[in-house]
């Protein structure tokens, strides 16, 4: 279980550097004074991805803390809840990886892929939040 969480954290840290670096190289040109601001899909994707990345880090920390508490007081019920939570986390992580992959495609050619990946990530995140509330009803 701990190895799984450590692997997730390492993967997230690796992705954390890739998204801002890719976005930065694309957004180095600042609009000049008086320039008309246009719809920029790459900037929107970058903004969404950065916000989602913060959410992923928060959930990772909560999951890590939960698993640490679980190790000290494991019961069959808690172990089963942990398995369901891990399954929901795996689904969320997979959707996150796809979102980041698609988000690195700039331009309008990946719009449908982006929308699909975004919906999948949001759906998986909601499922994870529900699973989390079942095992941590006092957590907000």
C-alpha positions in Angstrom: 0.0 0.0 0.0 2.8 2.4 1.0 4.7 1.6 -2.2 1.6 2.4 -4.2 1.2 5.8 -2.6 4.9 6.6 -3.0 4.8 5.6 -6.7 1.8 7.9 -7.2 3.5 10.8 -5.4 6.7 10.4 -7.5 4.6 10.2 -10.7 2.7 13.4 -9.8 5.9 15.2 -9.0 7.3 14.2 -12.4 4.1 15.5 -14.1 4.2 18.6 -12.0 7.3 19.8 -13.8 6.2 18.8 -17.3 3.0 20.8 -17.5 4.2 24.2 -16.4 7.4 23.8 -18.5 5.4 23.0 -21.6 2.9 25.8 -21.0 5.7 28.3 -20.3 7.4 27.7 -23.5 4.2 28.3 -25.4 3.1 31.4 -23.4 6.4 33.4 -23.4 4.9 36.0 -25.7 3.0 38.5 -23.6 0.3 40.5 -25.4 1.4 44.1 -26.1 -0.5 47.0 -24.6 -3.7 47.6 -26.5 -3.7 44.2 -28.1 -6.9 42.3 -28.4 -7.0 39.2 -26.2 -8.2 36.2 -28.0 -9.5 32.8 -27.0 -6.4 30.8 -26.0 -7.1 27.0 -25.6 -3.5 26.3 -24.4 -3.8 28.9 -21.6 -7.2 27.6 -20.6 -5.9 24.0 -20.5 -2.8 25.1 -18.5 -5.0 27.0 -16.0 -7.4 24.0 -15.6 -4.5 21.6 -15.3 -2.7 23.7 -12.7 -5.9 23.9 -10.6 -6.5 20.1 -11.0 -2.9 19.5 -10.0 -3.5 21.3 -6.8 -6.6 19.1 -6.2 -4.6 16.0 -6.9 -1.9 16.9 -4.4 -4.5 17.6 -1.8 -6.1 14.2 -2.3 -2.7 12.5 -2.3 -1.9 14.0 1.0 -5.3 13.0 2.5 -4.9 9.5 1.1 -1.4 9.2 2.5 -2.6 10.3 6.0 -5.5 8.0 5.8 -3.3 5.0 5.0 -0.9 5.9 7.8 -3.8 5.9 10.2 -5.2 2.7 8.7 -1.9 0.8 9.4 -2.3 1.5 13.1 -5.9 0.4 13.4 -6.7 -2.0 10.5 -9.9 -3.9 10.7 -11.5 -5.9 7.9 -14.1 -3.1 7.3 -11.3 -0.5 7.1 -9.2 -2.7 4.9 -12.1 -3.1 2.5 -12.9 0.6 2.5 -9.2 1.2 1.8 -9.4 -1.1 -1.2 -12.4 0.7 -2.6 -10.6 4.0 -2.0 -7.5 2.8 -3.7 -9.6 1.6 -6.7 -11.2 5.0 -7.0 -7.8 6.7 -6.6 -6.4 4.6 -9.4 -9.3 5.6 -11.7 -8.7 9.2 -10.8 -5.0 9.0 -11.4 -5.5 7.3 -14.8 -7.9 10.1 -15.8 -5.4 12.7 -14.5 -2.6 11.1 -16.6 -4.8 11.2 -19.7 -5.8 14.8 -19.0 -2.2 15.9 -18.7 -1.3 14.0 -21.9 -4.1 15.6 -23.9 -3.4 19.0 -22.3 0.0 19.1 -23.7 -1.5 19.1 -27.2 -2.0 22.7 -28.0 -4.2 24.2 -30.6 -7.7 23.3 -31.6 -6.9 19.9 -33.0 -7.2 18.3 -29.6 -10.4 20.1 -28.4 -12.6 17.0 -28.5 -9.9 14.9 -26.8 -9.4 17.6 -24.2 -13.2 17.9 -23.4 -13.4 14.1 -23.1 -10.3 13.8 -20.9 -11.6 16.7 -18.7 -15.0 15.1 -18.2 -13.4 11.7 -17.4 -11.1 13.4 -14.9 -14.0 15.3 -13.2 -16.1 12.1 -13.1 -13.3 10.1 -11.6 -12.6 12.9 -9.1 -16.2 12.9 -8.0 -16.2 9.2 -7.6 -13.1 9.4 -5.5 -14.6 12.2 -3.3 -17.7 10.0 -2.7 -15.5 7.0 -1.7 -13.5 9.3 0.5 -16.6 10.6 2.3 -17.7 7.0 3.0 -14.5 6.3 4.9 -14.0 9.8 6.3 -17.4 11.4 6.9 -16.0 14.0 9.2 -13.5 15.3 6.6 -14.6 18.3 4.5 
